[in-house]
Amino acid sequence: MLLSTFRFTYYRSLVYSSVLKFSTRKSPIDHSLDHPVNHRGSDAVRRKTGIDGGTIFALSSGGGKCGVQVFRVSGPGVGDVLRMVGRFSGDPPQPRKAIFRRFFHPKTGQEIDRGLLLWFPGPSSFTGEDCCELHVHGGSAVSSAIIDALGSVSGLRYAGPGEFTRRSFQNGKLDLTEVEGIADLINAETEAQRRLALRQMNGALAKLYAAWKDKLLKNVAHLEAFIDFSEEENIEDGVTQAVFDNIVEVQQDIQRHLQDSRRGERLRTGVHLAIVGRPNVGKSSLLNTLCGRPVAMVSPVAGTTRDVIETTLNISGYPVIVSDTAGLRHTNDELESEGVRRAIERSKSSDILVVVVDVRDASVQRFLSSGHSSADRFVSRLLRRLGVVTLQSEGL
């Protein structure tokens, strides 16, 4: 009986440990939010961040000269903006309906511009607070005037980076995975990045994490019931073993999710591809061909490329960061030696290596003439001779 009690306690600790580790994992978006990744905001989080509850505004669209700029306002002072800038004297405008309006400076009374105004009463808004948007003509003068007008309204201040999204999280409109999805969608430059960000913004990760949490809590309940009532009630046999099997299954699911060879990270930041080889084998020419423009200088003089030349390509919707490197050889030239050192370092940190060889080289001729030689073995030997020795241990 003592041994059984010890086993039950061990299983129970294992379940609680899994729940605790899972629920306290921090999001890469904001490490100051010690909050379950699949939970939404709360008053406790709002107090911890120290963000005040004032009214904020900012230019939400792109800056510079354009046809339309959008200014967003969120907080309890939105009504003052409607009255003082939009000149609404009675009831506020109809929610979520674009209204043509003239905008005025609250202090000078001068007309700034005319455009569209939209009002989103909370909690049915992006941030969960009262919000409004001013759609005005693009241009630095109009933008400066609108910022000055909104800043002159008592209680309004310019929003900090990401503060609208932060308030949306704090007010329970978004969870942390959706916040990260929005950031990725804004920064997406390729079709594959856009699709991945949209999936996350639509809650794909949140649903996965919620399923893990629900399964862990369900097993906690089963184990609690077995410990509390096993000697008094008719509890099914094999409960502890089923709980243990379920916990191991969740643990394996999480490990598989984390050990994905950094596919998500590669898709966000780009796949790093390095072009390596001896001098004058066509590395820079290959880079120029891939880019369709003369990115790197090409010369018959060996050692022309002294530094890493980097450019980003969109290949079938996937971001690929291509690096042209200095020719790998032993040299007494100080600058070229530094270029060779950088080339080796870049090759070790890259996801993909493209090894360029000269078909006139004797070793290449021997490889091509022998029909049974292994290409992997040939490339491995070549990389070892070029000084890129650690790649073999990494499975390349």
Buried (B, 14 or more C-beta within 10 A) or exposed (E): EEEEEEEBEEBBEBBEEBBEEBBEBBBEBBEEBEBBBBBBBBEEBBEEBEBEEEBBBBBBBEEEEEEEBBBBBBBEBBBBBBBBBBBBEEEBBEEEEBEEBEBBBBEEEEEBBEBBBBBBBBEEBBBBBBBBBBBBBBBEEBBEBBBBBBEBBEEBBEBEEBBBBBBBBBBEBBBBBBBBBBBBBEEBEBEBBBBBBBEBBEBBBBEBBBEBBEBBEEBBEBBEEBBEEBEEEEBEEEBBEBBBEBBEEBBEBBEEEEEEEEEBEBBBEBBBBBBBBBBBBBBBBBBBEBBEEEBBEBEEEBBBBBEBBBBEBBEEEBBBBBBBBBBBBEBEEEEBBEBBEBBBBBBBEBBEBBBBBBEEEEEBEEBEEEEEEEEEEBBBBBBEEBBBEEBBEEEB
